[in-house]
Amino acid sequence: MPNPILPAWEYIPDGEPRVFGDRVYLYGSHDRAAQSDFCDYKLKVWSAPLDDLNNWVCHGHSFHTRDDRDHKSDTEGMTDRKLFAPDVIEKDGRYYLYAYIVGSKGVVGVSDKPEGPFKLLSQYKYDPEDAGDDGIYNDAGVLVDDDGRVYIYYGFTESNFNEIDPADMYTIKKGSYKRAVIDDSDNAPQEQRFFEASSPRKIGDTYYLIYSPCVGSRLAYATSDKPQGPFKYRGYIIDNGVDFPGGNDHGSVCNINGQWYIFYHRMTNNTIMSRRACVEKIEILPDGTIPTVEMTSLGFEDSLDPFKPYPADIACVLKGGCFITEKDIFTRSIVNITEGNVIGYKYFDFGEDFSSKTMKIALKVRGMGTVAKVAVYADDYENSEPVGYVDIGTGDGVYTGVVKSLTGRHSIYFVPTAFSDELADWIADYFKNKPLFELEEFVFMK
């Protein structure tokens, strides 16, 4: 399944991936379309078998702060407060949910199953002198070390650390508080300074902390030889705002079948909300560094088959003001497409050479009452010639064009223009800022 990896109607940001047994579980916040704020009053859990990463299953609602049609709230005294950025860990055969409830102390839930549902165990218990972040424990990430000790990392604009008593999994150990495990001072460079989204992992003998730095849309990482740090900035793994409408990012790394991945989210609906879960393959080098990876359309795939139809919303490049929006439960289109926008997809494997020198491409669009031409590029839309064109009419429909045959692995870009070569200059200028069409789906055809 390409990116985003969950069904189109699902919005799961702040993803924390965890492997339990023979499945990988994705825990995260829950967004909705048509909302003007982050997150929701419920959490959901998705999972996939380790041997079939394209077969994600929804386990339903796992925790609530508001009554809904099927559930009562799981919280008392904290009802109707939104849930942010959970994490789940396993300890002695039980599964513990750590969640931040807006305006409240953080909470711990417990379940006998990794998918939940989780029942409220307790709020954190602590001496105020031993808790940072005003005791909220924003965006908490939890690590169970090899010796059974339990650590929690958290904070908003401040990087905090505590140890949790493993006897109950919610009491903060006296004297364990530390700040800053990652530099959050004004003296730290912006691209390194801690902002939020703590996610700890232990890889070999090295402790990693994945986090969101003060520079916009990145997931950075820092390492230490001790769980309490200090952690040293090593670089950033991904930036969801490179040639794409970016925003905050929150996610983590996970090893699945020997391959490392970074889970993260992307924005839709022309907002910094409505975030959707994505994944990219990464590499952890012998020196512990993680080379930065680009956003792609791949998800868990090595390459996509261009001769299968794809929804337009798997785009990983959107430049010039176009964006993905939810039209209805079944349809997510790229809208606000104007002259000079760039819509890109990475990567397709066109296979080996075949007899024909050309092939066709079809674009399914919603017309905007005007005509347009779409230039199709392979790999380089700035310094190369298009491999072909598609003429777009005024109405809804499927429009086809002829392109040069391609072989091997390529990124594909669509660059739309008005028919400026056929229009008076003043009319061409008029169309430059006008929506030309909306893109729903596309496919190549031999």
C-alpha positions as CSV (number, residue, x, y, z in Angstrom):
1,M,0.0,0.0,0.0
2,P,1.5,3.4,-1.0
3,N,1.6,6.5,1.3
4,P,-0.6,7.3,3.1
5,I,-0.6,3.7,4.5
6,L,-4.1,3.6,6.0
7,P,-7.5,3.9,4.2
8,A,-8.1,7.3,2.7
9,W,-10.9,8.2,5.2
10,E,-8.6,7.7,8.3
11,Y,-6.6,10.4,9.9
12,I,-4.0,9.1,12.3
13,P,-1.1,11.6,13.1
14,D,1.6,11.4,15.8
15,G,2.2,7.8,15.0
16,E,4.1,5.5,17.5
17,P,4.8,2.1,15.8
18,R,5.4,-0.9,18.1
19,V,6.0,-4.5,17.2
20,F,4.1,-6.9,19.6
21,G,4.1,-10.6,18.7
22,D,3.6,-11.1,15.0
23,R,2.0,-7.7,14.3
24,V,3.1,-4.1,14.1
25,Y,0.7,-1.7,15.8
26,L,0.3,2.0,15.1
27,Y,-0.8,4.2,18.0
28,G,-1.5,7.9,17.4
29,S,-3.8,10.8,17.8
30,H,-7.0,11.0,15.8
31,D,-7.8,13.8,13.5
32,R,-10.9,14.5,11.5
33,A,-11.7,16.3,8.3
34,A,-13.3,19.8,8.5
35,Q,-11.9,20.6,11.9
36,S,-10.1,23.7,13.1
37,D,-8.0,22.1,15.9
38,F,-5.7,19.2,16.5
39,C,-6.9,15.8,17.6
40,D,-10.1,14.3,18.9
41,Y,-11.7,12.9,22.1
42,K,-10.9,9.3,21.2
43,L,-7.9,7.2,20.3
44,K,-7.8,4.3,17.7
45,V,-5.4,1.5,17.1
46,W,-4.4,0.0,13.7
47,S,-2.2,-3.1,13.1
48,A,-0.8,-5.2,10.3
49,P,0.8,-8.7,10.3
50,L,4.6,-8.6,10.0
51,D,4.4,-10.7,6.8
52,D,1.8,-8.5,5.1
53,L,2.4,-4.8,5.8
54,N,-0.2,-3.8,3.3
55,N,-3.0,-5.4,5.2
56,W,-3.9,-2.9,8.0
57,V,-6.8,-3.6,10.3
58,C,-8.6,-1.1,12.5
59,H,-9.2,-2.4,16.0
60,G,-11.6,0.4,16.7
61,H,-11.7,2.9,19.5
62,S,-9.2,2.2,22.4
63,F,-9.7,5.1,24.8
64,H,-12.2,8.0,25.2
65,T,-12.6,11.2,27.0
66,R,-16.2,11.8,25.7
67,D,-19.2,9.5,25.5
68,D,-20.0,8.4,21.9
69,R,-22.7,6.2,20.4
70,D,-21.0,3.0,21.5
71,H,-18.8,3.9,24.5
72,K,-18.9,5.8,27.8
73,S,-15.9,8.0,28.6
74,D,-13.0,6.2,30.1
75,T,-12.1,9.2,32.2
76,E,-13.7,10.9,35.2
77,G,-13.2,14.6,35.9
78,M,-11.5,14.9,32.5
79,T,-14.4,14.5,30.2
80,D,-14.6,16.5,27.0
81,R,-10.9,17.2,26.9
82,K,-9.0,16.2,23.8
83,L,-6.4,13.4,23.7
84,F,-3.0,14.1,22.3
85,A,-0.1,11.9,21.1
86,P,-0.2,8.5,22.9
87,D,2.4,5.9,23.3
88,V,2.0,2.2,24.3
89,I,4.6,-0.2,25.8
90,E,4.5,-3.7,27.1
91,K,5.6,-4.7,30.6
92,D,5.3,-8.1,32.2
93,G,2.6,-9.2,29.7
94,R,0.4,-6.1,30.1
95,Y,0.1,-3.1,27.8
96,Y,0.3,0.4,29.1
97,L,-1.1,3.5,27.3
98,Y,0.4,6.9,28.1
99,A,-1.7,9.8,26.9
100,Y,-1.8,13.5,27.3
101,I,-5.3,15.0,28.1
102,V,-5.5,18.7,27.3
103,G,-5.6,20.8,30.5
104,S,-5.1,17.8,32.7
105,K,-2.3,15.7,34.1
106,G,-1.3,12.9,31.8
107,V,-2.9,9.5,32.3
108,V,-2.0,5.9,32.1
109,G,-4.3,3.2,30.8
110,V,-3.9,-0.6,30.8
111,S,-5.0,-3.5,28.8
112,D,-4.3,-7.2,28.5
113,K,-4.1,-6.8,24.7
114,P,-2.0,-4.5,22.6
115,E,-5.0,-3.2,20.7
116,G,-6.9,-2.4,23.9
117,P,-9.4,-1.2,24.8
118,F,-7.5,0.5,27.6
119,K,-9.0,1.2,31.0
120,L,-7.9,4.2,33.0
121,L,-5.3,3.0,35.5
122,S,-4.3,6.3,37.0
123,Q,-3.0,9.8,36.4
124,Y,0.7,10.2,37.1
125,K,1.6,10.4,40.8
126,Y,4.5,12.7,41.6
127,D,5.9,15.3,43.8
128,P,5.7,18.6,41.9
129,E,9.4,19.1,42.4
130,D,10.0,16.0,40.4
131,A,7.9,16.8,37.3
132,G,8.5,19.2,34.4
133,D,6.1,20.6,31.9
134,D,3.7,21.7,34.8
135,G,3.0,18.0,35.4
136,I,1.2,17.7,32.1
137,Y,3.6,15.2,30.5
138,N,3.0,16.5,27.0
139,D,3.6,14.1,24.1
140,A,5.0,11.5,26.4
141,G,7.2,8.7,25.0
142,V,8.1,5.7,27.2
143,L,11.0,3.3,27.2
144,V,11.3,-0.1,29.0
145,D,15.0,-0.8,29.3
146,D,16.6,-4.2,29.2
147,D,16.9,-4.3,33.0
148,G,13.2,-3.6,33.5
149,R,13.5,0.1,34.4
150,V,11.0,2.4,32.9
151,Y,11.7,5.9,31.6
152,I,9.4,8.7,30.3
153,Y,10.4,11.6,28.0
154,Y,8.1,14.5,27.5
155,G,7.6,18.2,27.2
156,F,6.5,21.2,25.0
157,T,9.4,23.5,24.3
158,E,11.3,21.9,27.1
159,S,12.9,18.4,27.1
160,N,12.1,16.5,30.3
161,F,12.9,13.1,31.7
162,N,11.7,11.0,34.6
163,E,11.9,7.4,35.8
164,I,8.6,5.5,36.4
165,D,8.2,3.0,39.2
166,P,7.7,-0.3,37.4
167,A,5.7,-1.7,40.3
168,D,2.6,0.4,39.3
169,M,3.7,2.1,36.0
170,Y,2.4,5.5,36.9
171,T,4.3,6.7,40.0
172,I,7.2,9.1,39.1
173,K,10.3,8.1,41.1
174,K,11.4,10.7,43.6
175,G,14.5,12.6,42.5
176,S,14.5,11.3,38.9
177,Y,13.6,14.5,37.2
178,K,16.0,15.9,34.6
179,R,15.9,18.8,32.2
180,A,17.1,19.2,29.5
181,V,17.9,15.8,28.0
182,I,18.1,17.6,24.6
183,D,19.2,21.2,24.5
184,D,16.1,23.4,24.6
185,S,17.9,26.7,25.4
186,D,17.9,29.8,23.2
187,N,21.5,29.2,22.5
188,A,20.8,26.0,20.6
189,P,20.6,26.2,16.8
190,Q,16.9,26.3,15.7
191,E,17.3,23.0,13.7
192,Q,18.6,21.2,16.9
193,R,16.5,22.9,19.6
194,F,13.8,20.6,21.2
195,F,10.2,21.6,20.5
196,E,8.0,18.6,21.3
197,A,7.1,15.0,20.2
198,S,9.5,12.9,22.3
199,S,9.9,9.3,21.2
200,P,12.6,7.1,22.8
201,R,14.1,3.9,21.4
202,K,17.0,1.7,22.4
203,I,19.0,0.3,19.4
204,G,21.8,-1.9,20.4
205,D,23.5,-0.1,23.3
206,T,22.6,3.3,22.1
207,Y,19.6,5.4,23.3
208,Y,17.8,7.4,20.6
209,L,15.4,10.2,21.1
210,I,13.3,11.1,18.0
211,Y,11.7,14.6,18.4
212,S,10.3,17.6,16.6
213,P,12.8,20.5,16.6
214,C,12.0,24.2,16.4
215,V,12.5,24.2,12.6
216,G,9.1,23.6,11.1
217,S,8.4,20.2,9.7
218,R,11.2,17.9,10.7
219,L,11.7,14.8,12.8
220,A,15.2,15.0,14.3
221,Y,17.1,12.5,16.4
222,A,19.7,12.6,19.2
223,T,21.7,9.8,20.8
224,S,23.2,9.0,24.2
225,D,24.9,6.1,25.9
226,K,22.6,6.6,29.0
227,P,18.8,6.7,29.2
228,Q,18.8,10.0,31.1
229,G,21.1,11.6,28.6
230,P,22.4,14.1,27.8
231,F,21.4,13.4,24.2
232,K,23.5,14.8,21.3
233,Y,21.9,16.0,18.2
234,R,22.8,13.8,15.2
235,G,20.6,15.2,12.4
236,Y,17.1,14.9,11.0
237,I,15.4,11.9,9.5
238,I,12.6,13.5,7.4
239,D,11.0,16.8,6.7
240,N,7.3,16.7,5.7
241,G,7.4,20.2,4.3
242,V,9.9,19.7,1.5
243,D,8.0,20.6,-1.7
244,F,4.8,19.8,0.2
245,P,2.3,21.7,2.4
246,G,4.1,21.0,5.7
247,G,3.4,21.5,9.3
248,N,4.3,19.9,12.6
249,D,5.6,16.3,12.5
250,H,5.6,13.5,15.1
251,G,6.6,9.9,14.7
252,S,9.2,7.3,15.4
253,V,11.4,4.5,14.0
254,C,10.6,0.8,14.0
255,N,12.4,-2.3,12.9
256,I,10.1,-4.7,11.0
257,N,11.5,-7.9,9.6
258,G,15.0,-6.5,9.7
259,Q,14.2,-3.3,7.9
260,W,14.1,0.1,9.7
261,Y,11.2,2.5,9.0
262,I,10.3,6.1,10.0
263,F,6.6,6.6,10.6
264,Y,5.4,10.2,10.3
265,H,2.4,12.2,9.0
266,R,1.4,14.6,6.3
267,M,-1.1,17.4,6.2
268,T,-4.3,17.6,4.0
269,N,-7.4,19.8,3.5
270,N,-5.3,23.0,3.3
271,T,-4.7,22.9,7.0
272,I,-2.0,21.8,9.5
273,M,-4.7,19.4,10.8
274,S,-6.3,16.4,9.0
275,R,-2.9,14.6,9.2
276,R,-2.4,11.1,7.7
277,A,0.0,8.3,8.5
278,C,2.9,7.7,6.2
279,V,6.1,5.6,6.3
280,E,9.5,5.5,4.7
281,K,12.4,3.1,4.7
282,I,15.5,4.3,6.5
283,E,19.0,3.0,7.2
284,I,20.9,3.1,10.5
285,L,24.6,3.1,9.7
286,P,27.3,1.4,11.8
287,D,28.2,4.7,13.5
288,G,24.6,5.2,14.6
289,T,23.7,7.9,12.2
290,I,20.4,7.9,10.2
291,P,20.7,9.4,6.7
292,T,17.9,11.9,5.9
293,V,15.3,10.3,3.6
294,E,12.9,12.0,1.2
295,M,9.1,11.8,1.2
296,T,7.9,9.4,-1.4
297,S,4.6,7.8,-2.5
298,L,6.0,4.3,-1.7
299,G,4.9,3.4,1.8
300,F,6.1,-0.1,2.3
301,E,6.8,-0.8,-1.4
302,D,10.1,-0.7,-3.2
303,S,8.5,0.7,-6.3
304,L,4.9,1.3,-7.6
305,D,3.5,-0.3,-10.8
306,P,2.6,2.6,-13.1
307,F,0.2,0.4,-15.1
308,K,-2.2,0.2,-12.1
309,P,-4.5,3.1,-11.4
310,Y,-3.6,5.3,-8.4
311,P,-5.6,8.0,-6.5
312,A,-4.1,11.4,-6.9
313,D,-3.6,11.8,-3.2
314,I,-0.5,9.6,-3.0
315,A,1.4,12.7,-4.3
316,C,4.5,13.4,-2.3
317,V,5.3,16.7,-4.1
318,L,2.7,19.5,-4.2
319,K,4.2,22.9,-5.2
320,G,2.5,26.2,-6.0
321,G,-0.6,26.2,-3.8
322,C,-2.3,23.0,-4.8
323,F,-3.3,20.6,-2.0
324,I,-5.2,17.4,-1.2
325,T,-8.7,17.7,0.1
326,E,-11.5,15.4,1.1
327,K,-14.4,15.7,-1.3
328,D,-16.3,12.8,0.4
329,I,-15.7,9.5,2.1
330,F,-14.6,8.0,-1.2
331,T,-12.7,10.8,-2.8
332,R,-9.7,12.9,-2.1
333,S,-8.7,15.1,-4.9
334,I,-5.8,17.5,-5.6
335,V,-7.5,20.9,-5.8
336,N,-6.5,24.6,-6.4
337,I,-4.4,23.5,-9.4
338,T,-3.2,26.6,-11.2
339,E,-0.7,27.3,-13.9
340,G,2.9,26.2,-13.0
341,N,1.9,24.0,-10.0
342,V,4.0,20.8,-9.6
343,I,2.3,17.5,-8.6
344,G,4.8,14.7,-8.1
345,Y,5.0,11.0,-7.4
346,K,8.0,8.8,-6.3
347,Y,8.7,6.1,-7.6
348,F,7.4,4.0,-10.4
349,D,9.1,1.0,-12.0
350,F,8.2,0.9,-15.7
351,G,10.0,-2.4,-16.3
352,E,12.2,-3.4,-19.2
353,D,12.1,-2.1,-22.7
354,F,9.2,-3.1,-25.0
355,S,8.5,-2.7,-28.7
356,S,6.4,0.5,-28.6
357,K,8.2,3.9,-28.5
358,T,5.2,5.5,-26.9
359,M,2.5,4.7,-24.3
360,K,-0.6,6.5,-23.1
361,I,-1.5,8.2,-19.8
362,A,-5.0,8.9,-18.5
363,L,-6.0,11.5,-15.9
364,K,-9.4,11.5,-14.2
365,V,-10.3,15.0,-13.4
366,R,-13.1,17.3,-12.3
367,G,-13.4,20.1,-14.8
368,M,-13.4,23.7,-13.8
369,G,-15.0,25.1,-16.9
370,T,-11.7,25.9,-18.6
371,V,-9.2,24.1,-20.7
372,A,-5.6,23.2,-19.7
373,K,-2.6,21.3,-20.8
374,V,-0.6,19.0,-18.5
375,A,3.1,18.4,-19.1
376,V,4.3,15.0,-17.9
377,Y,7.9,14.8,-16.8
378,A,10.1,12.0,-15.7
379,D,12.6,12.7,-12.9
380,D,13.4,16.3,-13.7
381,Y,10.7,18.9,-14.3
382,E,13.0,21.9,-14.2
383,N,15.8,21.1,-16.6
384,S,14.4,18.5,-19.0
385,E,11.8,18.3,-21.7
386,P,8.4,16.7,-21.0
387,V,7.9,13.1,-22.0
388,G,4.4,14.0,-23.2
389,Y,1.2,16.0,-22.6
390,V,-2.4,15.6,-21.7
391,D,-5.0,18.1,-22.9
392,I,-7.7,18.7,-20.3
393,G,-11.2,19.8,-21.3
394,T,-13.8,21.9,-19.5
395,G,-15.9,19.1,-17.9
396,D,-15.5,16.1,-15.6
397,G,-14.0,13.1,-17.3
398,V,-11.0,11.0,-18.2
399,Y,-8.5,12.7,-20.5
400,T,-5.7,10.8,-22.2
401,G,-2.4,11.7,-23.8
402,V,0.6,10.1,-25.5
403,V,4.0,10.0,-23.7
404,K,7.4,8.5,-24.5
405,S,7.9,4.9,-23.3
406,L,9.9,4.7,-20.1
407,T,11.9,1.9,-18.7
408,G,13.3,1.4,-15.2
409,R,12.5,3.4,-12.1
410,H,11.4,7.0,-12.3
411,S,9.6,9.8,-10.4
412,I,6.7,11.4,-12.3
413,Y,5.6,15.0,-12.3
414,F,2.5,16.8,-13.7
415,V,2.9,20.5,-14.5
416,P,-0.3,22.1,-15.7
417,T,-0.6,25.2,-17.8
418,A,-3.5,27.0,-19.5
419,F,-3.4,26.8,-23.3
420,S,-1.3,30.0,-23.4
421,D,0.1,29.4,-26.8
422,E,-3.4,29.6,-28.2
423,L,-4.6,32.6,-26.2
424,A,-4.0,36.3,-26.3
425,D,-1.4,37.3,-23.7
426,W,-3.9,39.1,-21.4
427,I,-6.1,36.0,-21.3
428,A,-3.1,33.8,-20.6
429,D,-2.2,36.1,-17.7
430,Y,-5.8,35.9,-16.5
431,F,-5.7,32.1,-16.2
432,K,-2.4,32.0,-14.3
433,N,-4.1,32.3,-10.9
434,K,-7.3,30.5,-11.8
435,P,-8.0,26.8,-10.9
436,L,-7.8,24.8,-14.0
437,F,-9.1,21.4,-12.9
438,E,-9.0,18.9,-9.9
439,L,-7.1,15.7,-10.2
440,E,-8.6,12.5,-8.9
441,E,-6.8,9.5,-10.4
442,F,-4.2,8.5,-13.0
443,V,-2.7,5.5,-14.8
444,F,-0.2,4.7,-17.5
445,M,-1.1,2.3,-20.4
446,K,1.2,0.4,-22.7
